[in-house]
Amino acid sequence: MPWDDLPSAEPAAAWIAESGGVALWLRLTPKGGRDAIDGVEALADGRMVVKARVRAPPENGTANAALRVLIAKALKTQRSSVTIVSGETGRVKKLFIAGDPARLIDALNQRFAPNNG
């Protein structure tokens, strides 16, 4: 289950550094009217996720492909660096973004940290 690998040491973290990149937990809204990242929110169980929406429908992987493009653009990395690790068919997903973990964490903190409202 995707919930088994959510970060627990730091409940406010929607992302953590891993070897060779960063793991990012995200809640996707397909057919959301626009392609955007709407910040960070707490799920009902208290876990933190980045909120994202894409215009694409959740059919034939089009919403997931649009999500990969959106995250790559936001983090100034290549689309091929963004992989959906779990939650392929659900709204809550775990992504892995390959690259320098320090640079990616810095970009995430600057762009999506809850205190940056």
WOWO-V517213 format. One record per backbone hydrogen bond with DSSP energy under -1.0 kcal/mol. NH is the residue of the N-H (numbers start at 0). CO is the residue of the C=O. E is the energy in kcal/mol with one decimal. If there is no record, write none. Layout:
{{NH;CO;E} {NH;CO;E}}
//
This chain:
{{3;0;-1.1} {5;2;-1.5} {12;9;-2.4} {15;22;-2.0} {17;20;-2.9} {20;17;-2.1} {21;96;-2.0} {22;15;-2.8} {23;94;-2.5} {24;13;-3.1} {25;92;-2.6} {26;49;-3.0} {27;90;-3.0} {28;51;-2.0} {30;55;-2.2} {31;53;-3.3} {35;52;-2.5} {37;50;-2.3} {40;48;-2.7} {42;46;-3.6} {45;42;-2.3} {48;40;-2.5} {49;24;-2.3} {50;38;-3.2} {51;26;-2.6} {52;35;-2.8} {53;28;-2.0} {58;56;-1.6} {61;58;-2.1} {64;60;-2.3} {65;61;-2.2} {66;62;-2.3} {67;63;-2.3} {68;64;-1.9} {69;65;-2.5} {70;66;-2.8} {71;67;-2.3} {72;68;-2.5} {73;69;-2.3} {74;70;-2.1} {76;71;-2.6} {80;77;-1.9} {81;78;-1.7} {82;95;-2.6} {84;93;-2.7} {85;93;-1.5} {89;86;-1.1} {92;25;-3.1} {93;85;-2.3} {94;23;-3.5} {95;82;-2.7} {96;21;-2.9} {97;80;-2.7} {98;19;-2.5} {103;99;-2.5} {104;100;-2.9} {105;101;-2.1} {106;102;-2.4} {107;103;-2.6} {108;104;-3.0} {109;105;-2.5} {110;106;-2.2} {111;107;-3.1} {115;112;-2.1} {116;113;-1.0}}
//
